[in-house]
Amino acid sequence: MRRRTPRRRPVATPPRAARLAARLAARTATIGVIGLGHVGLPLAVALGRAGFRVVGVDADPQRVAEVGRGISPVADVRGPALVRLVRQDRLAVTTRPAALEAADAVVICVPTPLGKSHEPDISHVVAAADDVARILRPGQLVVLESTTYPGTTEEVLLPRLAAGGRRVGRDFFLAYSPERLDPGNRRHPLTRIPKVVSGVTGVCLGLARALYEQVVVRVVPMSSPRAAETAKLFENTFRSVNVALVNELAIICRRLGVSVWEVIDAAATKPFGFTPFAPGPGIGGHCLPSDPHYLSWRTRLAGYEPRFIAFADEVNRGMPAHVVALAAEVLAQAGRRLDGARVLALGVAYKAGVGDVRESPALEVIERLLALGARVDYVDPHVPAVTLGGRRLAGLPWAGTPLERYDLVVVLTAHPEFDPARVAREATLVLDTRNLTRGLALPHLHRL
């Protein structure tokens, strides 16, 4: 006789969870956001626009004051949007974590940099978790958005929030939902990017879904925070490894005497099995230089050495030196020495269209050029000044800078403001690491 599998009784939703779910669905809940940087501020604005009241907390008094006055420190958030939300009482900002006690849900969006030995530094996450633990009241949802190593939500946050006998899934709710922002990308704003969500319990997951469904176009649930943490790291490791591959291809193609850009364009015509990536002077921003190390570090603790990730990092970190060697080479071909040469760098931001210089390879290229005796100026319409080795370097205006006065113009960031035709027409010698001058074939134009 065939046995019947007993039906599982549906787990009853705790009353606190049911009340919070109703407030989230009605958008009457108050949401706290810790960290008003590149991740937290766009999220706070999106939540405010969706109808929630948002309390933003940041440890930097100057940033809090600027946001409160409608001055945005983030390129993807415009000042008028902040002004409207503040005037409508949809956004309040403070340096006091105690203000989060009034929040129904708290989202942690703090930085997770690397330590000196490329180990994870989650001190900001720990500090935020401790702040939340001090004000945590029954029925609150806590979501971590910061990129971190697999296990952080349950191994670091959960014990702190559960102190004193509080029960996750009943007294409070804990979830992980990694940020997926692409600064400067107008085609894919926060609200149109699918959101991965996970929860420590099924009830926690349900509440995280209820929150983000009010803001983003699609929610993608995952089985556990550890899986979601790993998925986030894999997304950026995938990019890092593929960028390393095309960076090495650029070196190979130069040795073979062919154009790496032509090779990539041809390969990209294949309608399956290929995703095009572009080479460049290196990788920058917060994610790509750091996220693969979070995955590698955690994997080593599990007894496996991830060699592929390490090699990709080695290739990418070697690109600034490769670009400087190319600069010396093209100058030598023109009968000039790098030592004493006047060099103009076009762009210091890590990517086009933004003013973010975090881990920008352009800065390392400029530092290396200066160390070898070159006299370097730069133009970047998004970055008015940078500090290199304790020395402040002010940017020059794009419109008024005479390109022809420089021995070499090096394109390090392909900002949309840079006119490739002007670069080709006015510059005496060009090294283009971003294919800004695509389609132009002139003897003084050299590409990566």
C-alpha positions in Angstrom: 0.0 0.0 0.0 1.4 3.4 -1.0 2.1 5.7 1.9 0.7 9.2 1.8 3.1 12.0 2.5 1.7 14.0 5.4 0.8 17.5 4.5 2.7 20.2 6.2 0.6 22.7 8.0 1.3 26.2 6.9 3.3 28.2 9.4 1.2 30.9 11.0 2.5 34.4 10.5 3.4 36.0 13.8 1.1 39.0 14.6 4.1 41.4 14.6 5.1 40.2 11.1 1.5 40.5 9.9 1.2 44.1 11.2 4.6 45.1 9.6 3.7 43.4 6.3 0.4 45.4 6.2 2.3 48.7 6.9 4.9 47.9 4.2 2.2 47.1 1.6 0.3 50.3 2.5 3.6 52.3 2.4 2.8 53.8 5.8 5.9 52.3 7.4 8.9 54.4 8.4 12.2 53.1 6.9 15.6 53.8 8.4 18.7 53.9 6.2 22.2 53.7 7.8 24.8 55.2 5.4 24.0 58.0 3.0 26.6 57.2 0.4 26.5 55.8 -3.1 24.2 53.0 -2.0 22.2 54.4 0.9 21.2 57.8 -0.5 19.7 56.5 -3.8 17.8 53.9 -1.8 16.5 56.5 0.7 15.3 58.7 -2.2 13.6 55.7 -3.9 11.9 54.8 -0.7 10.8 58.4 -0.1 9.4 58.7 -3.7 7.5 55.4 -3.2 5.6 57.1 -0.3 7.5 55.9 2.8 8.8 58.2 5.4 12.6 57.7 5.6 15.1 58.4 8.4 18.6 58.6 7.1 21.6 58.2 9.4 25.2 58.9 8.6 28.2 59.3 10.8 29.5 62.2 8.7 28.0 65.5 10.1 29.0 67.4 6.9 27.2 64.9 4.7 24.1 65.0 6.9 24.1 68.8 6.8 24.4 68.8 3.0 21.7 66.3 2.4 19.4 68.2 4.8 20.0 71.3 2.6 19.3 69.4 -0.6 23.0 69.2 -1.7 23.6 65.7 -3.0 27.0 64.1 -2.5 26.1 61.4 -5.0 25.9 61.9 -8.8 22.9 59.6 -9.2 20.8 61.7 -6.8 19.8 65.2 -7.9 19.5 68.1 -5.4 15.9 69.0 -6.3 14.8 65.5 -5.4 16.3 65.8 -2.0 14.7 69.2 -1.4 11.3 67.9 -2.3 11.5 64.9 0.0 12.8 67.0 2.9 10.0 69.6 2.4 7.4 66.8 2.2 8.7 65.3 5.4 9.5 62.1 3.5 13.2 62.3 4.4 14.8 63.3 7.6 18.6 63.0 8.1 20.6 62.8 11.3 23.9 61.6 12.8 22.0 60.0 15.8 21.4 56.2 15.5 18.8 56.6 18.3 16.5 58.1 15.6 16.1 54.6 14.1 13.9 53.6 17.1 11.0 55.1 15.2 11.6 53.0 12.1 9.7 49.9 11.2 12.5 48.6 9.1 16.2 49.5 9.1 18.5 49.0 6.0 22.2 49.0 6.5 24.2 50.4 3.6 27.7 51.1 5.0 31.1 50.6 3.3 32.9 47.3 3.4 36.5 48.1 2.3 39.6 45.9 2.3 42.2 45.8 4.9 46.0 46.2 4.2 46.4 42.5 3.5 43.2 42.4 1.3 41.2 40.9 4.1 37.6 42.0 4.6 37.0 45.0 6.8 33.5 44.8 8.1 34.0 47.2 11.0 31.4 49.6 9.6 28.9 46.7 9.4 29.6 45.7 13.0 29.3 49.3 14.3 25.9 49.6 12.5 24.7 46.3 13.8 25.6 47.4 17.4 23.8 50.7 16.9 20.7 48.8 15.7 20.9 46.3 18.5 20.8 49.1 21.1 17.5 50.5 19.8 15.9 47.3 18.4 12.3 47.0 19.4 9.8 44.2 18.9 8.6 43.9 15.3 11.4 45.7 13.5 12.9 44.4 10.2 16.7 44.7 9.7 18.2 44.4 6.2 21.8 44.3 5.3 22.7 45.7 1.8 26.4 46.1 2.2 28.5 43.7 0.1 30.2 41.2 2.4 31.5 37.7 2.7 29.1 34.7 2.9 28.0 34.2 6.4 28.1 37.8 7.6 24.3 38.2 8.1 23.9 35.1 10.3 27.4 35.0 11.9 27.8 38.7 12.7 24.5 40.5 12.7 22.2 37.7 14.1 24.0 37.2 17.4 24.1 40.9 18.1 20.4 41.4 17.3 19.4 38.2 19.2 21.2 39.2 22.4 19.0 39.2 25.5 16.8 36.4 24.3 15.2 38.1 21.3 14.0 35.5 18.7 14.6 36.1 15.0 11.4 35.5 13.0 9.2 36.4 15.9 10.5 39.3 17.9 12.6 40.8 15.1 13.3 40.0 11.5 16.6 39.8 9.7 17.3 39.8 5.9 20.0 40.3 3.4 19.5 42.0 0.0 22.7 43.0 -1.8 22.9 46.4 -3.6 23.2 46.3 -7.4 23.7 49.9 -8.3 25.7 51.0 -11.4 26.7 54.6 -10.8 26.1 56.9 -13.8 23.9 54.3 -15.6 20.7 56.2 -16.6 19.3 53.1 -18.4 19.2 51.0 -15.3 18.3 53.1 -12.2 17.7 51.4 -8.8 14.0 50.9 -9.3 14.5 49.0 -12.6 17.1 46.6 -11.4 15.8 43.2 -10.1 16.5 42.9 -6.4 17.8 39.8 -4.8 16.4 39.2 -1.3 16.8 36.6 1.4 15.8 36.1 5.0 17.1 34.2 8.0 13.6 32.6 8.3 10.7 32.3 5.9 8.9 35.1 7.7 12.0 37.4 7.4 12.1 36.7 3.7 8.5 37.5 3.3 8.9 40.9 4.9 12.0 41.7 2.9 10.0 40.9 -0.2 7.1 43.1 1.0 9.5 46.0 1.5 11.4 45.9 -1.8 8.3 45.1 -3.9 7.1 48.6 -3.2 10.3 50.1 -4.8 11.8 47.8 -7.5 10.4 46.3 -10.7 11.1 42.7 -9.6 12.2 40.8 -6.5 14.3 37.6 -6.7 14.0 35.5 -3.6 16.8 33.2 -2.5 17.0 30.3 -0.1 19.4 31.9 2.5 21.4 35.0 3.3 24.6 33.0 2.7 23.5 32.2 -0.9 22.5 35.8 -1.6 25.8 37.0 -0.2 27.6 34.6 -2.5 25.5 35.6 -5.5 26.5 39.3 -5.0 30.2 38.4 -4.9 29.9 36.2 -7.9 28.3 38.9 -10.0 31.3 41.2 -9.5 33.9 38.4 -9.6 32.4 37.4 -13.0 33.1 41.0 -14.2 36.6 41.1 -12.7 37.6 37.8 -14.3 36.3 38.7 -17.7 37.8 42.2 -17.6 41.2 40.5 -16.8 40.7 38.2 -19.7 40.3 41.1 -22.2 43.1 43.0 -20.5 45.4 40.1 -21.1 44.0 39.8 -24.7 45.0 43.4 -25.2 48.6 42.6 -24.3 48.5 39.5 -26.5 47.0 41.4 -29.5 49.7 44.1 -29.2 52.4 41.4 -29.5 50.6 39.9 -32.5 50.2 43.2 -34.2 46.3 43.2 -34.3 43.7 45.4 -32.8 42.1 44.1 -29.6 39.1 46.3 -30.3 38.6 44.8 -33.7 38.9 41.3 -32.3 36.3 42.0 -29.6 33.9 43.5 -32.1 34.1 40.5 -34.3 33.7 38.0 -31.5 30.6 40.0 -30.3 28.8 39.2 -33.5 28.4 35.6 -32.3 24.8 35.4 -31.1 25.5 32.8 -28.4 28.2 31.8 -26.0 30.0 35.2 -25.9 29.7 38.3 -23.8 31.8 41.3 -24.8 33.9 43.1 -22.2 36.3 46.0 -22.8 39.9 46.3 -21.8 41.2 49.4 -20.0 43.9 50.9 -17.8 42.7 48.8 -14.8 39.6 48.4 -12.6 38.2 50.8 -10.1 35.3 51.7 -8.0 34.4 50.0 -4.7 33.1 46.7 -6.1 35.5 45.2 -8.6 38.8 45.7 -6.8 37.4 44.4 -3.5 34.5 42.0 -3.9 36.5 39.1 -5.4 38.8 39.3 -2.3 35.8 38.8 0.0 35.0 35.6 -1.9 38.6 34.4 -1.9 39.1 35.1 1.8 36.0 33.2 2.8 36.8 30.3 0.5 40.3 30.0 1.9 38.7 29.5 5.4 36.7 26.6 3.8 40.0 25.0 2.7 40.2 25.9 -1.0 42.5 28.3 -2.7 40.7 30.1 -5.6 43.5 30.5 -8.1 41.5 31.8 -11.0 40.3 34.9 -9.0 43.9 35.6 -7.8 45.3 35.5 -11.3 42.5 37.8 -12.6 43.4 40.3 -9.9 47.1 40.1 -10.8 46.3 40.9 -14.4 44.0 43.8 -13.6 46.4 45.3 -11.1 49.2 45.2 -13.6 47.4 47.3 -16.2 48.4 50.8 -14.9 52.1 49.8 -15.3 51.3 48.4 -18.7 49.8 51.7 -19.8 52.8 53.7 -18.5 55.1 51.3 -20.5 53.0 51.9 -23.6 53.2 55.7 -23.0 57.0 55.5 -22.9 56.9 53.3 -26.0 54.8 55.6 -28.2 56.8 58.6 -27.0 60.1 56.8 -28.0 58.6 56.0 -31.4 58.1 59.8 -31.8 61.6 60.6 -30.7 60.7 61.8 -27.2 61.5 60.6 -23.7 59.0 60.1 -21.0 61.3 61.9 -18.5 60.4 65.6 -18.9 57.5 65.0 -21.3 54.4 67.0 -21.0 51.5 64.6 -20.6 47.7 65.4 -20.4 45.5 62.8 -18.9 41.9 62.8 -20.1 39.8 61.5 -17.1 40.7 60.5 -13.6 37.3 58.9 -12.5 37.1 55.2 -12.5 34.4 55.1 -15.1 32.7 57.4 -17.7 30.0 59.8 -16.7 30.8 59.9 -12.9 33.1 61.8 -10.6 34.0 58.8 -8.4 37.8 58.3 -8.1 37.6 55.3 -5.6 40.4 52.9 -6.6 40.6 54.6 -10.0 43.4 53.1 -12.1 43.9 56.5 -13.7 45.3 57.9 -10.5 47.9 55.1 -10.4 48.8 55.8 -14.0 49.3 59.5 -13.2 51.4 58.7 -10.1 53.6 56.4 -12.1 54.1 59.0 -14.9 55.1 61.6 -12.3 57.5 59.2 -10.6 59.2 58.7 -14.0 59.7 62.4 -14.5 56.7 63.3 -16.7 55.0 66.6 -16.2 51.3 65.7 -15.9 48.1 67.7 -16.1 44.6 66.3 -16.2 41.1 67.2 -17.5 38.0 65.7 -15.9 34.7 67.6 -16.0 33.4 65.5 -13.1 36.5 65.8 -10.8 37.7 69.3 -10.0 40.8 68.2 -8.0 42.6 65.1 -6.8 45.3 64.5 -4.2 48.2 62.3 -5.2 50.9 61.4 -2.7 49.9 64.4 -0.5 50.0 66.8 -3.5 46.9 68.5 -4.7 46.4 68.5 -8.4 43.7 70.8 -9.9 42.0 69.7 -13.1 42.0 71.8 -16.3 38.9 72.8 -18.2 38.1 70.6 -21.3 37.0 73.6 -23.4 40.0 75.8 -22.9 42.9 73.4 -22.6 45.2 73.4 -25.7 45.8 69.7 -26.5 48.5 70.5 -29.0 50.9 71.8 -26.3 51.3 68.4 -24.8 53.8 65.7 -26.0 51.2 63.0 -25.2 47.5 62.9 -24.5 46.4 59.7 -22.6 42.7 58.8 -22.6 42.1 57.2 -19.2 38.3 57.7 -18.9 36.0 58.1 -21.9 33.7 60.8 -20.5 30.9 61.7 -22.9 32.1 65.4 -22.7 35.4 64.4 -24.5 35.1 64.9 -28.3 37.1 62.2 -30.0 37.3 64.2 -33.2 38.9 67.1 -31.3 41.4 64.8 -29.6 42.4 63.3 -32.9 42.6 66.7 -34.6 44.5 68.8 -32.0 46.6 66.3 -30.1 50.2 65.7 -31.4 50.3 62.1 -30.0 47.5 60.1 -28.4 47.4 56.9 -26.3 43.8 55.8 -26.1 43.1 53.2 -23.4 39.3 53.4 -23.7 38.7 53.3 -27.4 37.3 56.9 -27.3 38.6 57.5 -30.8 36.9 54.4 -32.2 36.8 54.4 -36.0 39.5 56.9 -36.4 42.7 55.6 -38.1 45.6 58.2 -37.9 49.3 57.6 -37.5 49.5 59.6 -34.2 46.6 57.6 -32.6 47.7 54.6 -30.5 45.2 52.4 -28.7 45.6 49.9 -25.9 
